[in-house]
Amino acid sequence: AAIGLFAAFKMWHGFKIGFHIYIAYCLISLLSIYVYISPSNIPNAIVIFNLLFSALFIFMYSRNLHWMKK
């Protein structure tokens, strides 16, 4: 969560690197579920919902990437 917050903070201040950190954070958070829970115990709906929610925010941030100058 701290990495995601840091990435959002960097994007808020106009740094494009924050966008790339946010993408990495989304992928890591999606895969980290499998570290703690057996894949057979994770419903597909949860994984798909998290993937779509992350993709939505990545899409919205990418549409405003031109505002980030640093």
N, C-alpha and C positions, 0 to 999 in steps of 0.2 A: 504494500500500500504506500510505503514511503517513496518508492521509486516512481509510482504513478503520480503522487503529489508533487514530487520534484519536477517531473516532466511537465506537468500542467503549469507549475510556477515558471519554468523556463519559457514555455510558450506564451504565457501571460506577459512576460517581459520582452517578447519579440525574438526569441532565439529559435531558429529552425531545428537545432539539435534536440530541443524538447519534443518535437514531433516524432523524431526517430526513436528517442528514448521511450516515448509513449507506446509506439508500435511494439518495441521489444518487451515492454512491461505487459502489454496485452497478451502477447504470445506466451511469456513466461507464466503469467497468472493462470492462463488456460491449461497449460501443461502441468503446473504444480499440483493440481488436483490429483493427478495420478501418482504423485509421490506419497501422498498421505492415505489415499483410499484406493482400494482394489478396483480396477477397471470394471469388473463385473457388478460392482455395487453402485456405479454411477449411472443414473438414467441418461439416456441420449438426449432427452428434452433439455436437461440442464446444460449440457455441453453445447447444444445448438443455440440455446437462448444466450449463453455467455458469448459465444462466437458472433452471433448477430448483433448483440449489444455493443461489443467491442468494434465490430466492423462499422456500425452506424457512427460511433464517435470518431473513428479514424477517418471516415468519409467526410464528416462535418469539419474536422480539423483540417483535412487536406484542401477543402474548398476555400479556406481562409489562410492558407499557407503563404499566399502572396503578400499578406500584411506583415509577415515576419521578415525583417530585414537583416537581422544579425546572424 
